[in-house]
Amino acid sequence: MAEQRRRLRSSTVVLGGMGILATALTSCGSDPDRRCVDRDSYDYSGSYKIVADRHCASGSGSSSSGKKRGTGGTGGSNAYDADWYYDADVTAGRAEDGTFSRSEAVDRDGFGCSDSGSGGG
């Protein structure tokens, strides 16, 4: 009976340790929550209109070197100045209180992680 109890205890410790390790690794390696928004849609409430992800560049980081233009609808008549907006509060199709900087969002969400190993902006 004592041998069975010891095995149960050691397996519980191993499983618990694996869970903690998995949580730490996922917190450091995962991308922060992001939404594709139209930068030109900023309004008095301090929010941006969320647009389809296809309007943002396929990469995971934002680029401040120039505007990324997406087309909304047919013929490109509805152009968006679309960019990824990270860690925003979302309400009724609009995003606010976020950041366009991926590295800033990682620093906010980090679980004691540094930005050095993430490979992003």
C-alpha positions as CSV (number, residue, x, y, z in Angstrom):
1,M,0.0,0.0,0.0
2,A,2.8,2.4,0.9
3,E,4.5,1.7,-2.5
4,Q,1.3,2.5,-4.4
5,R,0.9,5.8,-2.6
6,R,4.5,6.8,-3.3
7,R,4.1,6.1,-7.1
8,L,0.9,8.2,-7.1
9,R,2.6,11.1,-5.4
10,S,5.6,11.1,-7.7
11,S,3.5,10.9,-10.8
12,T,1.4,13.8,-9.5
13,V,4.5,15.9,-9.0
14,V,5.8,15.1,-12.5
15,L,2.4,16.0,-14.1
16,G,2.2,19.2,-12.0
17,G,5.7,20.2,-13.0
18,M,4.9,19.5,-16.7
19,G,1.9,21.8,-16.5
20,I,3.8,24.6,-15.0
21,L,6.6,24.2,-17.6
22,A,4.0,24.2,-20.4
23,T,2.4,27.3,-19.1
24,A,5.7,29.2,-18.9
25,L,6.8,28.1,-22.4
26,T,3.5,29.0,-24.0
27,S,3.4,32.4,-22.3
28,C,6.8,33.3,-23.7
29,G,6.4,31.9,-27.2
30,S,2.8,32.8,-28.2
31,D,1.8,35.9,-30.2
32,P,-0.3,38.5,-28.3
33,D,-3.9,38.9,-29.3
34,R,-4.2,41.0,-32.4
35,R,-6.9,42.5,-34.6
36,C,-6.6,44.0,-38.1
37,V,-7.8,47.6,-37.9
38,D,-8.2,50.5,-40.3
39,R,-5.9,53.3,-38.9
40,D,-7.9,55.9,-40.7
41,S,-11.1,55.0,-38.8
42,Y,-9.9,56.4,-35.5
43,D,-12.7,58.3,-33.8
44,Y,-13.5,60.5,-30.8
45,S,-14.1,57.5,-28.6
46,G,-10.4,56.4,-29.2
47,S,-11.2,53.3,-31.1
48,Y,-10.5,51.8,-34.5
49,K,-12.8,49.9,-36.8
50,I,-11.9,46.2,-37.1
51,V,-11.5,45.0,-40.7
52,A,-10.9,41.5,-42.2
53,D,-7.5,40.0,-41.4
54,R,-6.8,39.7,-45.2
55,H,-6.4,43.6,-45.3
56,C,-3.3,43.3,-43.0
57,A,0.1,42.1,-44.1
58,S,0.6,38.4,-43.6
59,G,3.5,38.9,-41.2
60,S,3.0,38.9,-37.5
61,G,4.6,42.3,-36.9
62,S,3.6,45.8,-37.8
63,S,5.6,48.0,-40.1
64,S,6.1,51.6,-39.4
65,S,8.1,52.2,-42.5
66,G,5.1,52.9,-44.6
67,K,1.4,52.4,-45.1
68,K,0.1,49.0,-45.9
69,R,-2.9,49.3,-48.1
70,G,-5.6,46.7,-48.3
71,T,-8.6,46.7,-50.5
72,G,-12.0,46.6,-49.2
73,G,-14.6,45.3,-51.6
74,T,-14.3,45.1,-55.4
75,G,-12.0,47.1,-57.5
76,G,-10.0,48.5,-54.6
77,S,-12.3,51.6,-54.3
78,N,-12.6,51.0,-50.6
79,A,-8.9,51.2,-49.5
80,Y,-7.9,50.7,-45.8
81,D,-4.8,51.8,-44.0
82,A,-4.9,48.4,-42.3
83,D,-2.4,47.3,-39.6
84,W,-2.3,44.8,-36.7
85,Y,-3.5,46.3,-33.4
86,Y,-2.4,44.2,-30.4
87,D,-4.0,43.6,-27.0
88,A,-7.1,45.7,-27.6
89,D,-10.4,45.8,-25.9
90,V,-13.0,44.9,-28.5
91,T,-16.6,46.2,-28.4
92,A,-19.1,46.3,-31.3
93,G,-16.6,45.8,-34.1
94,R,-14.2,48.4,-32.7
95,A,-10.9,48.1,-30.9
96,E,-9.4,50.4,-28.3
97,D,-6.7,50.7,-25.6
98,G,-4.2,48.5,-27.6
99,T,-0.9,49.1,-29.4
100,F,0.4,48.9,-32.9
101,S,3.7,47.7,-31.5
102,R,4.0,43.9,-31.2
103,S,7.0,44.1,-28.9
104,E,5.2,46.4,-26.6
105,A,2.2,44.0,-26.5
106,V,4.6,41.1,-25.7
107,D,6.1,43.1,-22.8
108,R,2.6,43.9,-21.4
109,D,1.5,40.3,-21.6
110,G,4.7,38.6,-20.7
111,F,5.0,36.1,-17.9
112,G,8.4,37.4,-17.0
113,C,9.6,36.8,-20.5
114,S,12.0,38.9,-22.4
115,D,11.5,39.9,-26.1
116,S,14.8,38.5,-27.2
117,G,13.7,35.0,-28.2
118,S,10.4,35.7,-29.9
119,G,11.8,36.5,-33.3
120,G,9.3,39.3,-33.8
121,G,9.5,43.1,-34.1
